[in-house]
Structures are given as C-alpha cells and as structure tokens.
C-alpha cells in the first residue's frame, strides 16, 4: 500500500530530494488549500458550555495551522462527541455503583461509541497524541505549536 500523499510544504520541510523543483511547483499549484481563518465563532447549534470550549480551542488550532475556515464543524463535532462520552461515562459509573449489570452494559456500549467518535474527530484535528504525530507542520511553526500544546495539555 502506498504512503499517504504529503503536501509540498511537508516535502520541502523534510528535504525530500525525490522531486525536481518543477515537479514540486506543479504539484503545489494543484494542491487544494483551504483559506486560513483569522478567527472562528462556534456554530449556533453548540450549547453555551461547549461554545466556551470551542472559543478556547479554536485560536490555538488556528495558530498551529490546523484549523481553517472549513473546519469549524469538525471541532464542534469533536466537542459534542467528547461531551456525550463524558455523560455516558457518568451514567456507566452510576450503574456500576448501583450494581445493575444490564444498565452498565448498555452504558458501556454507548460510552464506547462516543469514545470512538471522539478519538476519530480528535485525531483529525491533532487533539490526540497519535493525531499530532501524523501532522506535519512547517519548521517555523513547530516551536510555536509545541508551546501551544504545552498550554493546552500541560508540560
């Protein structure tokens, strides 16, 4: 299976010598690039508590070059999945504490569904460890990104 196609900026940053300058320029001209976002407001359908999280995460992801003007709904879906995962986890713990196995099984499967949604959406946005490892940032943004990650996730 061939490797995932990398953007020209990532090829140049890694020092790839496989392509000529003409090939890189041609390939760069064909790349689809979403317009960068200066700022982003949360979608109207997000409740106030999730909109607050959106406003906290969006500027960091914009500065890292991950979030573009097209990705607001992706971040909103991540926040909704995370919120639902936490709610299902709370219900699961309550069912386990009460000793109701059938209820615990039901909430466990619901929790698992929301966990998979959360992990998938988070990986796309670089909000998971493996998601950040698969992202390739230009060298000038690497230092700034690590500082932003430290603010979000701790040292």
N, C-alpha and C positions, 0 to 999 in steps of 0.2 A: 504494500500500500504506500503510495507516495506521501511525502510530508505535506503538511498544511502550507498553502501558499502564503508567503510573508510579504508585507508591504515593502515598497522600495526603501523607505526610511530605515526599516529594520535591517535590510540587506546592506545598506551603506554603513549603518552603525556597527554591524558585525564585521565589516571589512571583507565582505564576500567578493572574491575575485573571479567568480564563475561567469559574470555577465560583463559585457562591454558597456561603455558609457552610453552608447547609442541604444542598446537594448534596455538599459535602466531608464533612460529618458522616455522611450516609447512605452514601456510598461507603466511608468509613473503617470503618463498622460492618460492611460486607460483606466487607472485606479479610480474607484468611486470614493469620494471623500465627503463625509457629512460636514456641514458647516459647524464651526465651533460655537459654543454657547457662551455668551458673556455672563449671563445669569439664567436661572431657571426657576419658575414658580411651580409649586406642586399642582398636580391635576385636581380639578374640582371634586372628584369623587373620593379623595382621601379624607378620612376623618382628621380632626384637628391634631390629635396626638401623633398621627403618622405624618401629617404635613410638617410638624415641627422637626421630626427626624429627617424628613426629606430636605428641609431647609438647612439642616446641619451637614448632611452628607453631600448634597449636590455641589456646593462650591469646592469641596475638597476633590471630588471626582472630576470636576471641570478643570481645575488647576493641574491635575495629573494627566489631562488629555484623554481621559477615558469616556467621559460623559459629553455627548454632543447634543445639538438641538433636537435630535431624533430619539434620544434615549430616556426622556423623562418618564414615559410609561413603563419602561423596563425597571427603573429604580422604584417606581410606585408598586409594581407587581412584586418586587423583592420585599418591600416593606410590608405589604399585605400578607405575603406568604410567611414572613417572619412573625408577624403579629398572630396569625392563625396558628402557627406552630406553638408559640408560647401559650396561647389559650388552650390548645389541645393537651399540652404538657401539664398544665394546671389541672385540667379535668382528669387526666390519667393518674396523677398523684393522689387526687381526692378519691378516685375509685380504688386505687391500691390501698390507701389508708383505711377505707371502709371495708375492704376485703371482698368486694364484688368483682369476681374474676371476669364475668361476661362483659361487664361495663368497662373494665380495664382493657380487655381485648379489643373492644370497639374503639376506645380512645387511642389505643396503641396504633391501630392501623390508620386512623385519621392523622395522628401525630406523624407517622412515617410518611404519609402522602404530602403533608405540608413541609416536612423536612426536606424531601426530595425537590419540591418546588423551590424552596428557599435556597438550597445548595446550588441548584441549576442557575437560578437567576443571579445569585451572588457570584458565582464563578464567571458569568458573562461580564459582570461589572468589576471584577477584580476584588471582590469583598471576601474571598476565601483565600487560604494560603495557596492552594493549587491554582486558583484563578489568577492570582498575582504572579505566580511563577510562569504562567503561559503568556502573560502580557509582555510585549517588548516595547519599551519606551526609548526614545532617542536619548543619547548620553547626557544631554543638557538637562533633561527632566528627571533623570534617575535620582540625583541627590535631593531635589525638591520633593519627589514622590516618597522617598524614604522618610523624610521629615514629616510629611503629611500622614503617612501610615503610622508613625510613632504617636502623633496626636490622636489619631482615631483608635488605635489598637493598643497603645502603651509601648513601652520600650521592649 
